[in-house]
Amino acid sequence: MTSPRQEFLSALFRILEQKAIPYCILRNYQNLYEDASSDVDMLVAPEDVRRTEDGLAEAAAASNHLFVQRGRFALHSCVFWHPEGGLLRIDIQREVRWKIFPILTAQPILELRRRNGNFYVPDPSHESAVLFSAAIARGFLSDRYRQRLAELFRQAPSHEEHRRLLRSAFGTVGSRLAALQARILEETPPTDLWQASRWSL
């Protein structure tokens, strides 16, 4: 039986395709339909934010979700509710950033996105940068992200291009992040790495 969350998201992805709005689910998408504890982090181009919000409203109507709340900070956050599925939060991002500092713009991520079932996700190098940016913001790297970063490093078609992207995103510390990712299951990240990454940004 399809869950309310899956009904909403499937309707949303279909609507975005119909409206020709490029989008990307940035992270934590492995159990996107089942994991109700996780928000949905979606990237769209800045000029498509309003149309994406319109698509959210259409998806809510199609899946019997009630709009609850909208927040606009560094991202656009929309919360919906279903009597059986509970709350569902969609965060619309126009870029990947740490505080006021940009890390990646939307265009290159959307250009290199790849299909995962009936939705789109970043290519391995961009997803790696997204996960590292989350670790920098939190000041630590979770075991789940360590496992995922190891998988993404293996999937990267060119490790040299992968390193260059991380340097472009994070500055000089990008080389340290790339070296760490190459052996991330064997080594614990140095305690100074996240602070050094903030200074580099």
Sequence and secondary structure as in RCSB ss.txt:
>XXXX:A:sequence
MTSPRQEFLSALFRILEQKAIPYCILRNYQNLYEDASSDVDMLVAPEDVRRTEDGLAEAAAASNHLFVQRGRFAL
HSCVFWHPEGGLLRIDIQREVRWKIFPILTAQPILELRRRNGNFYVPDPSHESAVLFSAAIARGFLSDRYRQRLA
ELFRQAPSHEEHRRLLRSAFGTVGSRLAALQARILEETPPTDLWQASRWSL
>XXXX:A:secstr
   HHHHHHHHHHHHHHHTT  EEE S  TTTTT TTS EEEEE GGGHHHHHHHHHHHHHHTT EEEEEEESSS
EEEEEEETTTEEEEEEEESEEEETTEEEEEHHHHHHH EEETTEEE  HHHHHHHHHHHHHHHTS  HHHHHHHH
HHHHH S HHHHHHHHHHHHGGGHHHHHHHHHTTTTS   TTHHHHHHHH 
